[in-house]
Every structure is written in structure tokens, then in C-alpha cells.
Amino acid sequence: MPYGDQRQGLLRRVELEQKILQSNRFSIYAQAVYCVNRMLREANVGISEQAYRSISENINAVAEGRLFETSASLSEARVFSRDTVSAIKAGDYKSAAITASGVVVNALGGPLFFGNYDRNKLTDIERHLYDSFHF
């Protein structure tokens, strides 16, 4: 099971929630993570150690401007892909289904949802170049 001990997976969710609430920098990415994390915690769905570490690092990197929100979401998709494979190998198909849905949400929804926020962070010339390739 990618979460190891389910109790530990739920404790990591609580820690992630507290980390977001204690952050003094706003990001749409952190707010989205907070909502999904809380929903999954209330449904008693844990989180793996590697996913917890990756999301925590992404929250800091986005808040500090070192990572775009779309990139953070795609990074999550990669980590959840690993968790899905681990769960399948362990025969834990329920966890595999949950993490696979995380892959889809982050790989497809992340770029669609966060793309405009990332575009607005670009300088004028960067935005012009971005727009010339995307319109």
C-alpha cells in the first residue's frame, strides 16, 4: 500500500493541512491542495510519504516563485503515478484507483486550471511570447 500505515497517511494529511494554514504566502495551488487534501482526509484516505514530501516542497516553491502552479500539479501527477504502480504491485486496487484519479486530475486539470494563473505571473514580454504560441 503506498500509504504504508493508514494512520500515518492520515496524519500526513493533517500535517499538510496545517502547513498550508500556517503559510503566510497566498497561492491558488496551495488553496486547491488544501481543499482536496481536506476532502480526502475526511474520507479517511491517507497520503504516501513521497506524495507528502513532494506536495510540501511544491507548496513552498510555488509560494516563493520558484515553480509555476501548473508545474507543481504535473509534479504531483508524476508522484501519484508511482503510488498507483506501487499499489497495483501490492494488490491494493482501492488505493490504486484513488491515486490513479489523482494522476488524471493533476495531469489534465492542473494545466487547464492553473495555466491562466501562471500566464498572469509572466512579465509582459514573456506573456507576449506565450500568447503568440498559444492563440
C-alpha positions in Angstrom: 0.0 0.0 0.0 1.5 3.4 -1.0 0.4 5.0 2.3 2.2 2.5 4.5 0.3 2.5 7.7 -3.1 4.1 7.0 -2.9 6.0 10.3 0.4 7.6 9.2 -1.1 8.5 5.9 -3.9 10.4 7.6 -1.5 12.1 10.0 0.4 13.3 7.0 -2.8 14.8 5.6 -3.3 16.7 8.9 0.3 17.9 8.8 -0.2 19.1 5.2 -3.3 21.0 6.1 -1.5 22.7 9.0 1.4 23.6 6.7 -0.9 25.3 4.3 -2.8 27.2 7.0 0.4 28.4 8.6 1.8 29.7 5.3 1.8 33.5 5.0 2.0 33.5 1.2 -1.1 33.0 -0.9 -1.2 30.7 -3.9 -4.0 29.2 -5.8 -2.1 25.9 -5.9 -2.0 25.7 -2.1 -5.7 26.6 -1.8 -6.5 23.8 -4.3 -4.3 21.3 -2.4 -6.0 22.3 0.9 -9.5 21.6 -0.5 -8.6 18.3 -2.0 -6.5 17.2 1.0 -9.2 18.1 3.4 -11.9 16.2 1.4 -9.7 13.1 1.2 -8.8 13.3 4.9 -12.4 13.4 5.9 -13.0 10.4 3.6 -10.2 8.6 5.6 -7.9 8.4 2.6 -4.2 8.7 3.5 -1.3 10.1 1.6 2.1 8.4 0.9 5.3 9.8 2.4 6.7 10.6 -1.1 3.5 12.4 -2.1 3.5 14.4 1.2 7.1 15.5 0.7 6.6 16.4 -3.0 3.4 18.4 -2.3 5.1 20.2 0.7 8.1 21.1 -1.5 5.8 22.3 -4.3 3.8 24.5 -1.9 7.0 26.2 -0.8 8.4 26.5 -4.3 5.2 28.0 -5.7 4.9 30.5 -2.8 8.5 31.6 -3.3 8.0 31.9 -7.1 10.5 29.1 -8.0 7.8 26.9 -9.6 4.7 27.6 -11.6 1.5 26.2 -10.3 1.0 24.1 -13.5 4.4 22.5 -12.9 3.5 21.7 -9.3 0.4 20.0 -10.4 2.3 18.0 -13.1 4.8 17.0 -10.4 2.0 15.7 -8.3 0.8 13.6 -11.2 4.2 12.0 -11.5 4.3 11.1 -7.8 0.8 9.8 -7.8 1.7 7.6 -10.9 4.4 6.0 -8.8 2.0 5.5 -5.9 -0.5 3.9 -8.4 2.1 1.4 -9.6 3.2 0.6 -6.1 -0.4 0.0 -5.1 -1.1 -2.3 -8.1 2.1 -4.3 -7.3 0.9 -4.7 -3.7 -2.6 -5.8 -4.9 -4.2 -2.8 -3.2 -6.6 -1.9 -6.0 -8.6 0.6 -4.0 -5.6 2.7 -3.3 -4.5 2.3 -7.0 -7.9 3.7 -8.1 -7.7 6.6 -5.7 -4.1 7.6 -6.8 -4.9 7.0 -10.5 -7.7 9.5 -10.2 -5.1 11.9 -8.7 -2.9 11.4 -11.7 -5.8 12.3 -14.1 -6.9 15.3 -12.1 -3.4 16.7 -11.8 -2.2 15.8 -15.3 -5.3 17.2 -17.1 -7.0 19.5 -14.7 -3.9 21.2 -13.4 -2.7 22.7 -16.7 -6.2 23.7 -17.6 -7.0 25.3 -14.3 -3.6 26.8 -13.3 -2.5 27.8 -16.8 -4.1 31.2 -16.6 -2.7 31.9 -13.2 0.8 31.1 -14.4 0.3 33.2 -17.5 -0.5 36.2 -15.4 2.7 35.9 -13.4 4.8 36.3 -16.6 6.5 39.6 -17.5 5.0 41.5 -20.4 7.4 40.2 -22.9 7.1 36.6 -21.6 3.3 36.9 -21.8 3.5 38.2 -25.4 5.7 35.2 -26.4 3.4 32.8 -24.5 0.4 34.2 -26.2 1.9 34.1 -29.7 2.4 30.4 -29.3 -1.0 29.6 -27.7 -3.5 31.6 -29.7 
